[in-house]
Structure formats: structure tokens, C-alpha cells
């Protein structure tokens, strides 16, 4: 592979977007919003997809559909093609270092980029769980914290296999309260100097500067019952990842309790899909679970189009929230002229 990226890793709702914006605003580094359209196509072992198989896979990948990148058939292999995506991004951004935000899938990433390096951001799981409640995949703190648990365990496993000079960890709480020190350490790890240009995203996005109050504001919102739910599911991983137990009495969540929670949330998710996508949402879920690919692809395309039309954008410049691709830049310039 021609590229050796740095992956900005972390569980969903752990501050990965803010972290990505800070790194992407560095004058020497471009950072992709996410590359699930690559990682989800890589098995942990066995053969890679053929380019024809990959094209079919990409037809329902919404991030890819807005990334503005192209598949270079001359490269011949899946590995070379996805590595070229990073090259395209660097060329479009005019930068010579590349990073990408990822949430897990470390084994898959290393199959393509064996020399990759990782910066992991970790956030208090009670804050993470609370912030998952509005989302379809969350809904309740006991359910919403599952992704944090999975990602943190995967991160621990990764650090046991990688050399120490290829991974580092930061805390969300320290990033927002002591960002100069934390970013200086991150820049040193990535081989660049810290610069206040990393804050330039505030001029182009609706994101603010790191706010110290964000470190602990969840404490004034979360209920004791919610705290106990999270701590019950996280267990020893709470203190293993460096966070103090609340001291509240432990909560026992039985198998029956968990089944009821999942059942209630399943009904809620069906309602949300119906509200967001009309009949297409439930239909897509049914055919996906039934494995009817011929029907799933057109339904998923319809959902993707609806999502793109209603997406809340962080970048004020139309298109930049998706990519720095040459095609997107040319499109924006044409519109401006």
C-alpha cells in the first residue's frame, strides 16, 4: 500500500466528530469523515471482494455515494483501489498526510494497511449512553451503551498486539478542558507541529471550540436509575477504562428485563422508520432480514436518497461535509461562477 494512514478511533458519541474536525483542520493533514464503505467490505480473514462485488456493495453505501471518489480499474485489486481513495483525498485537499475516523473494525483496517497507526478517544460511558437515547440504535442507556462496550474491548485487544509507538489514547474530557496540551501530543504522534489553525473549523462549520463544560454536563442530566443501568452493563470495564464508579447501589438486570427492553425499543424503532421513511423503512428492514438482496438494494437506495435530502450538515460550505473530492470541488466552483 502506498499510504500509511492514522486512524482516529473511538465509540460512537465519544467525541469522534469534534476530534476529526480538529485534525482535518490541520494544514498538513486531511481526515476522512468515515470509511465504513471500505471496512464493512473487508472480512477478518479470507479473500477480499472482487471489484465487481465491491461495486455492487457500494450501491447501498450512503457515505460512499456522497464521497465523490472514483474506482480506478487500472489498479486491479480491492486493496489497491481502496488505498487509492486516500490518495484521492490527499490530492483534493492539497495535503500530504491522511487520517480517517473509524469505529472499531481494526482487524479489517490492518488487513489493508498493516502499518497503520491509531489515536483512540475514550469518553465516560455514562455520558455516551445518555447521548444515544435520541437515536434509533440507542433509545435506552442500557441498549445504547452496547457499542461503547464492543469498541472498547476491541481497542484493548488491538493495543495488546500493536507496538507501543503505533497507538495512543486521549480522553474526551481532557480534549475539551485542556485541548492545547492534548492536541500537541496528538500532533507529535502524527509527526506534525501543533497549530492554532486546527481551530479553523469553527469558521466553516456549526461546531464550536472545545467547551470545558461538555466534560461533565451529563452528570446534571442523567438519573440515578440510568447511571445504575449503565454501570450494570459495563461492569468492571468502567474502572478498567479509568472511570470511577458512582457509588450508587448496583442494579441487577435480569434476562427477562433485557428482553423486555429490547422488545419495547424494537417497536419504537419500527415507528421511527415509518415516520422517517414511510412504508420504505419497514419494508427495507423486512427484506434485509429475509436476505432478499434483489429487493433490498432499490429500497435501500430510496432510504439513502431521503436521508441525504434531510441530512443536517455541519459544514456551511455545501458539499464539504461529505468530501474534498476533485469532482465535488469542481461542482461547487461551477455553481459559484
N, C-alpha and C positions, 0 to 999 in steps of 0.2 A: 504494500500500500504506500502511496506517495504522501499520505497525511498521517500525522500522529496527533489526534485531537485531544483536548482536555474536556472531559465530561463533567458538567455541573449536575450533581446528583442530589436527590432528595425526594421525600414522600410528597404527594400532592397536598397542597395547603400548608407547606412548610416554609414558604417564602421564596420558592424557586423562581417565580416570575420577577420579583424585585431583584434578586441576585443576578439573573440573566441580563436584565436591563443594565445593571451597573457594569457588568463585564463587557457586554456588547457595545457600551458607550466608550470603552477604552479605544484610543486612536489606533492601536495596533492589533486589536482582537475583534473578530466578529463571532457572534454566538447565535446558533440556530435556535429557533423557538422550541423545537422538539423534533425528534426523528423516529417517532413510533412507526412511521411508514417504512422505515428500514428495519428497526429492531424486531417488530412484530412478524417480519417475514423471515427471520433467521431462527432456525431450530437450535436447540442447545447442543445437538450433535447430529451427525448425518449430513447429507448433501444440501447445498444451497439451492434455491429456486433457479430454474432457467429464466432467461429474460422474458420469454413468453408468459411463463407462470407469474412472474413478478408484475408484468403489465396488467394481467387480469386482477391480481391482488390490489394493485394501486387504484383500480377503478372505483373502489368504495372508500378510499382513504382521504378524508376531508382535508387534512393538513397538507398532504401531497398536492391535492387539487388546487390549493391556493399558494403553493410554494414557488411556482414559476420556474421550476427546474426542468431539465430535459434529460432523457435517457440517451447516452452516447452508444449506439450499437457497435461502433468500431472497437469498443473496449472489450466486448466479447463475453465477459463474465459478470455475475451478480456482484461479486466483491469489488471489482474494478469500477462498475457503474455507480455503486452507492458511495464509494470513496470519491468519485468524481463530483458527487453532489457537494461535498465540502470544498472542492476546488472551485466549483462554480460560485459558491457563496463568497469565498475569499476574493475572487476576481471581481464580483459585483460590488462588494463592499470596499475594495481597494485596500485590503489588509492582508498581512502575511501570517497571522495566527488564527486558528479556528477552534471554536468550542461548540458544544451543543448541550442543551438541557435534556436530561433523561431521568426517568423514574423507574429504577430497577433495570432488569434485563442486562445486567452487567456481563454475564457469561456470553450472551449473544453479541454484545458490543466487542468483546475481546476476540471473538472468532474472526471478525473482520479487521479490527485494529488492535493487534496483540500488544502494541507498545503504548496504548492509550494511558492517560493519567486521569485522576479523578479528584474533584473537590466536592465534598459532601456537606450539605447543610441539614442540620437537625433542629427540630423545634419541639417544645414541650407537647407531648401527645394530648394533653387535655385541651390545649389551645387548638391543636389540629382537629381533634374530634368535634369541638364546638363549631368550627368553621365549616365542617362538612354537612351540617344539618340542612342547609337550603338546597343541597344538590340531590339529584335523583339517585346517585350511587351511595349517598350518605343517609340523610333523613333522621338518624338517631345516633347518638355518640357511640353506642356500643357497636353498631354496624359500621359507622364511618371511620372508626379507628383501625379497621382491619388492614387497610392499605399501608398505614404507617408501620404496623407490626411486620407485615410482609417485607416492606422495603428495608426496614432497619435490620432485620435478620439477614437479609441478602447482603446488606452493606458489611455487616460483621464478618460474614463468610468471605466476602471479597478481600477485606483487609488482612485476612489470615493467609491469603495466597499471593498478594502483591508485595513487591519490595516497598519499604517504608518511604522511599523517595518518589513513589508514584501515586501516593494518595495523601490527602489532608482533609481535615474536618473543621467546619466552623459552626457556630450556633446562631440561629436566627436572632435570639435575644441579644447577643453581642454585636451582631451585624447592625442592628438598629440603634444600639446605645453607644457603640464605640466603632463606627464604621471606618474611620480613617485607619485605625490600627488593623482591623480585620482585613480590609481591602489591601493594605500594604503587604500583609502576609500572603494573601492570595496572589497578588501581582508578582511577588518574589518567587512563589511556587511556579508561576506560569512564565517566568523569565522576562518580565517587563517591569517598568517602574510605575509606582502609583502616580496618578494624576487626577486633579480635580475635574478633568474632562469626563470622568466616569459619572459625574452627576448631570451631564448634559441632557440625559433622557427627560429631565423634568421640563425642559423647554419644548420637547416634541411629543410628549405623552401626557396622559392624565394621571400618571403616577407622581407621588410627592417624594421629597427627600426621605431617607430613612427616619422614621419617627420613634423616638425612645419609648413613648407611651405604649406603642404596639407590643412591646415585650411582655407586658403583664396585664393588658387591658381585659383579657379573657377572664381574669380572676374575679372581676366585678360583675360578670355576666353569667358564668356557669353556676349551676345549682349544686348543692351537696350531693344530690342523687345522681346527677350527671357525672360528677367527679368520681363517685364510687363505681359507677358503671364502667368508666374508662379504666380506672385502676384495677378493677376486677379482671378485665380482659387483657390488659397489658402485662399485669403480673410483675415478675422480677425484672422485666425488661425496662421498666420505668427507671429504677435506680441504676441498672446496668448501663443505661444511656446517660446517666448523670443528672437525673431529676429527682427531687425529694418527694417522698410520699406525703400526702395531705394530712395524714394523721386521723382521717375520718374512719369510722368502723368499716371493716371490709364488707363487701356486698357479695352474696352468693347468687350467681345467675345459673339457674338450672337449665338442662337441655330443653325442657318444656318452655321455659321463659324465652330462650333464644329462638326457638321455633316460632313462637307467637310473635315476637318482634319482627322476624323476617317475613312472616305471613302478612302482618299489618303493613309493612313497608312495601311488599310486593304489590299490594292493592294500590297503595299511594303512587307507586311508580307507573302502574298502568294508567292511572288517572292523569299523571303528569305527561306521559307520552301522548295521550289522547288530546290533552289541552295544547301541547306544543306542536304536534304534527297531524292532528286529526286522525282519521282512520289509518293513515300510513304507519304511525308509530306502533300501535298494537300489532298490525299486520306484519311489519318487519320483524318484530320480536318473535312472533309465531313461526314464520318461515325460517328464521335463523336457527331457532331451537330445533326445528324439524329437519334442518340440514338441506333445505331446498334452495340450492345456490342459484338456479335459473330465475327464481322469483325474488330472491334476496337482493341481488345486485341492483335491479331497477328501483326497488323500494328504498334501498339504502341511498341511492343517488338522489331520490326525491327528498329524503330527510336531510342529506348534506346540503342541497340547494337551499332548503328552508333555513337551515342553521346559518349558512353563510349570509343569507339575506337579513337575518336578525341578530347577527353577532355584535356584541358590544366591543368596540375597538379601543385599544389602549393608545395606539399611535394616532396623532392628529392628522398626519400626512396619509391620505388614503393609499392603502396598499402596503405601506411599510410594516404594518403589524404582521404581515404574512412573510415577507421576504425582501431581500435586497437584489433579487434576481435581475439580470440584464433586461429580460422581457418586461418585467414589471416596471423597471425604471424607464424604459422607452415608452411604455404605455402612459405613465404619469407625465412624462415630458411632453408627449404629444397632446395630452389633454390640456396641459398648462399653456401650450402655444396656440 
